[in-house]
Structure formats: structure tokens, C-alpha cells
């Protein structure tokens, strides 16, 4: 297992390797394998990218983000302009049903609401607006409510975990109640956690995933 100092250097190196992130303006602290990021970014997309990179470093158990989005003058937009741009980009996102997502913007924060059939549609909506100029944060309140009320099957989800090349897939427990799935057991890093959750969301009939997995 990496020491806190080694993990700190690994996170800094990962941020420096990404050209879309101004690593020099981001401070990295590590205590007990928990990473804290502080500083500022020029956009919400840069903040989101930095947080994802830090979480993806092997050995990171959790992360606290104190990053602030400070928009340069040319990047600032009114809430009305942001709302209009968000509605347009959602309309042009082919994976989303027309009119399924509602948008509210206040102080640069975009709140998304509505119902979709699949988790990938919920993620596509958030990904579409997070890169818009002027956005400083995204509050995703979209609900996943499958039209077909299918019973999610434990065996199907376990098979999906194995196909996702999670080496210790058998260490992950799957508890299914209707469309609600609870994942438990142990995983080795944050990337495995995200892979397990994404694979579970792909099962027909899943409407929520509760993550009780622990990092070994």
C-alpha cells in the first residue's frame, strides 16, 4: 500500500499529465489515503475532470473537494444564457427523450430534473451541460424510472460484473429487491467501484443502486 506521501505525488503526477487541467493551481493533500483537492479552476468541466482523475489513482480511498470554479471574464454568462444553452444541448443529445429533462439555473448552478428510463441517459444529460461555458456546478436530480417494470435479476448482474473484467467480482455481493440493487463486499480501488456500479446500472429494470462496497 502506498504511503500518504507516495499517493500525494501520484495524484499530482496524474493532474500534471492531463492538459485540460491547470495542475499548478490545484493543491493536493493526503491523509490516511483520503485526498483533499483545493484551489481553483477556470470551469466546472475542469473541476469535474480533476476530481475524476484524483479518484482514479490506485490507493485513493476517498476524496474531499474544496476546488472553486472561478470563471474568467470572457467565460461568464447570464443564467438565462446558460439555461438556453443547456436546453439546446439537451435537445441535441440523441440518447435523451424529447422534453424529458427540465432545466433551472441560479447563480451559474444548473439543476436538472425529470425522469428517464436508463442511468446512461441521466449521465448523458449531466455530461452534456457540465461543459457549457458559464456553468459553475450541476445539481443532478433526474430520476431513473424504467417504463418496463422488469425484475432485476441477481444472476444477470453478477454475470455483468464478471464481463466487466473486475478481477474480484466474486467478492462483490448483490442484493436485489425489485428494481433496487445493493452492492456490498470489497473492491480494491475507486475505478473498480465505478465499474461495478456502471455495470449494475446496465441491467434491465434497475432503478437505484446503493453502494455499500468497501475498499480493501
C-alpha positions in Angstrom: 0.0 0.0 0.0 1.3 3.5 -0.9 2.2 5.9 1.9 0.3 9.2 2.0 3.4 11.0 0.5 3.6 8.5 -2.4 -0.1 8.8 -3.0 0.1 12.6 -3.0 2.9 12.5 -5.6 0.8 10.0 -7.7 -2.2 12.3 -7.7 -0.1 15.4 -8.6 1.5 13.5 -11.4 -1.9 12.4 -12.7 -3.2 16.0 -12.7 0.0 17.3 -14.4 -0.3 14.7 -17.1 -3.8 16.0 -18.1 -3.6 19.0 -20.4 -7.1 20.1 -19.7 -6.3 20.7 -16.0 -4.1 23.5 -14.7 -2.4 21.4 -12.1 -0.2 24.2 -10.8 -3.4 25.9 -9.3 -4.6 22.8 -7.5 -3.2 21.8 -4.1 -3.2 18.1 -3.1 -3.2 16.9 0.5 -3.4 13.2 1.6 -4.2 11.8 5.0 -5.0 8.1 5.6 -5.3 7.7 1.9 -8.0 10.3 1.7 -7.2 13.0 -0.9 -8.2 16.7 -0.5 -8.1 18.9 -3.5 -8.0 22.7 -3.0 -7.6 25.7 -5.3 -9.5 27.0 -8.3 -10.4 26.1 -11.8 -11.5 28.1 -14.8 -14.6 25.9 -15.5 -16.8 23.3 -14.0 -15.6 20.9 -16.6 -12.0 21.3 -15.4 -13.1 20.8 -11.8 -15.0 17.7 -12.7 -12.1 16.3 -14.6 -9.6 17.0 -11.8 -11.8 15.2 -9.3 -12.2 12.2 -11.6 -8.5 11.9 -12.1 -7.8 12.0 -8.4 -10.3 9.4 -7.6 -8.9 7.1 -10.3 -5.5 6.9 -8.8 -4.9 3.4 -7.2 -4.9 3.6 -3.4 -7.2 6.6 -3.1 -9.9 5.6 -0.6 -12.0 8.8 -0.7 -11.7 12.4 -1.8 -12.8 15.8 -0.4 -13.0 18.6 -3.0 -12.5 22.2 -2.0 -12.0 23.3 -5.5 -13.7 26.5 -6.5 -14.8 27.5 -10.0 -13.6 31.0 -10.9 -14.8 31.9 -14.4 -12.5 34.3 -16.4 -14.4 37.3 -17.7 -14.9 36.0 -21.2 -16.4 32.8 -19.8 -19.1 34.5 -17.7 -22.7 34.1 -18.9 -26.1 35.2 -17.5 -28.3 32.5 -16.0 -30.7 33.0 -18.9 -28.0 32.4 -21.5 -26.8 29.2 -19.6 -30.4 27.9 -19.4 -30.9 28.4 -23.1 -27.7 26.7 -24.0 -28.5 23.8 -21.7 -31.9 23.3 -23.2 -30.4 23.4 -26.7 -27.6 20.8 -25.9 -30.1 18.5 -24.2 -32.4 18.7 -27.3 -29.4 17.8 -29.5 -28.4 14.8 -27.2 -29.7 11.8 -29.2 -29.9 9.5 -26.2 -32.4 11.6 -24.4 -36.2 11.5 -25.0 -37.5 14.9 -26.2 -38.7 17.1 -23.4 -37.7 14.6 -20.6 -35.3 16.9 -18.8 -36.2 20.2 -17.1 -33.5 22.9 -16.5 -33.2 25.6 -13.8 -30.2 27.9 -13.5 -29.4 30.1 -10.5 -26.1 31.8 -10.0 -24.4 29.6 -12.6 -25.6 26.4 -11.0 -27.6 24.2 -13.3 -30.3 21.9 -11.8 -31.6 19.1 -13.9 -34.8 17.3 -13.1 -37.2 14.9 -14.9 -37.5 11.1 -15.5 -35.5 8.8 -17.8 -35.6 5.1 -18.4 -31.8 4.4 -18.0 -28.9 5.5 -15.9 -26.8 6.2 -19.1 -29.4 8.8 -20.1 -29.2 10.5 -16.7 -25.4 10.6 -17.1 -25.6 11.8 -20.6 -27.7 14.8 -19.5 -25.2 15.8 -16.8 -22.2 15.3 -19.1 -23.9 17.5 -21.8 -24.3 20.5 -19.6 -21.2 20.3 -17.4 -19.0 21.5 -20.3 -21.1 24.6 -21.1 -19.5 28.0 -20.8 -20.6 29.8 -17.6 -21.6 26.7 -15.6 -20.0 26.6 -12.1 -21.9 23.5 -10.9 -24.5 20.8 -11.8 -27.2 19.5 -9.4 -28.5 16.3 -11.0 -32.0 15.5 -9.7 -33.0 13.3 -12.6 -34.8 10.1 -11.6 -34.3 6.7 -13.3 -37.8 5.2 -13.7 -37.8 2.3 -16.2 -41.0 2.2 -18.3 -40.9 -1.6 -18.3 -41.3 -2.7 -14.7 -38.9 -5.6 -15.1 -37.5 -7.5 -12.2 -33.7 -7.1 -12.0 -32.0 -10.5 -11.6 -29.1 -11.1 -9.4 -27.6 -13.7 -11.7 -27.6 -11.2 -14.6 -25.9 -8.6 -12.6 -23.2 -10.9 -11.3 -22.5 -12.0 -14.9 -22.2 -8.4 -15.9 -19.7 -7.8 -13.2 -17.5 -10.6 -14.4 -17.8 -9.4 -18.0 -16.6 -6.0 -16.9 -13.2 -7.6 -16.0 -13.4 -6.9 -12.3 -10.9 -9.4 -11.1 -12.5 -9.8 -7.7 -16.1 -9.8 -8.9 -16.9 -12.8 -6.7 -16.1 -10.6 -3.7 -18.9 -8.2 -4.5 -22.3 -9.1 -3.1 -25.5 -8.3 -5.0 -28.8 -7.9 -3.1 -31.9 -7.3 -5.3 -35.3 -6.1 -4.3 -37.5 -5.3 -7.3 -35.6 -2.6 -9.2 -33.4 -1.6 -6.2 -29.9 -3.2 -6.1 -27.5 -3.0 -3.1 -23.8 -3.8 -3.8 -21.6 -4.9 -0.9 -18.3 -6.7 -0.3 -14.9 -5.3 -1.1 -13.2 -3.7 -4.0 -9.5 -2.7 -4.5 -9.8 0.8 -5.8 -12.2 3.6 -6.9 -12.1 2.5 -10.5 -13.5 -0.9 -9.6 -16.2 0.8 -7.6 -17.3 2.9 -10.6 -17.1 -0.1 -13.0 -19.2 -2.2 -10.7 -21.9 0.5 -10.3 -22.0 1.2 -14.1 -22.3 -2.5 -14.9 -25.1 -2.8 -12.4 -27.0 0.1 -13.9 -26.9 -1.6 -17.3 -29.2 -4.4 -16.1 -32.9 -4.1 -17.2 -35.3 -2.9 -14.5 -32.7 -1.3 -12.2 -33.9 2.0 -10.8 -31.5 2.6 -8.0 -28.1 1.3 -6.9 -27.0 1.5 -3.3 -23.2 1.4 -2.8 -22.1 -0.3 0.4 -18.8 -1.6 -1.1 -15.7 -1.0 0.9 -12.1 -0.5 -0.3 -9.9 -3.4 0.7 
